[in-house]
Amino acid sequence: MIRPLRDRVIVQRFDTQVDKIGLIYIPDAAKERPNQGDVLAVGPGRRTQEGELIPLQVKVGDKILFGKYAGTETKLDGKELLIVREDEIMGVME
């Protein structure tokens, strides 16, 4: 596994399995990427100017909503993961 640093969060996007709409086939390149996912790992938090650690508000297992162009995509052990900063997360789904 990977351990994120500072205020970064490792996210696995939700899987969307829509290949056809009616009789129209949608190729992978045209599919909209989901902007929701599960938190797999979180960093320790960010530091203030005084050096005080501010912990993250999300935790492992949370289902989150993030921006369309948020984060950096990476592949690890065949899984497509997203590394986002906490400020790119718009909310936690309950």
Buried (B, 14 or more C-beta within 10 A) or exposed (E): EEEBEEBBBBBBBEEEEEEEEEEEEEEEEEEEEEBBBBBBBBBBBBEEEEEEEEEBEBEEEBBBBBEEEBBEEEEEEEEEBBBBBBEBBEEEEE
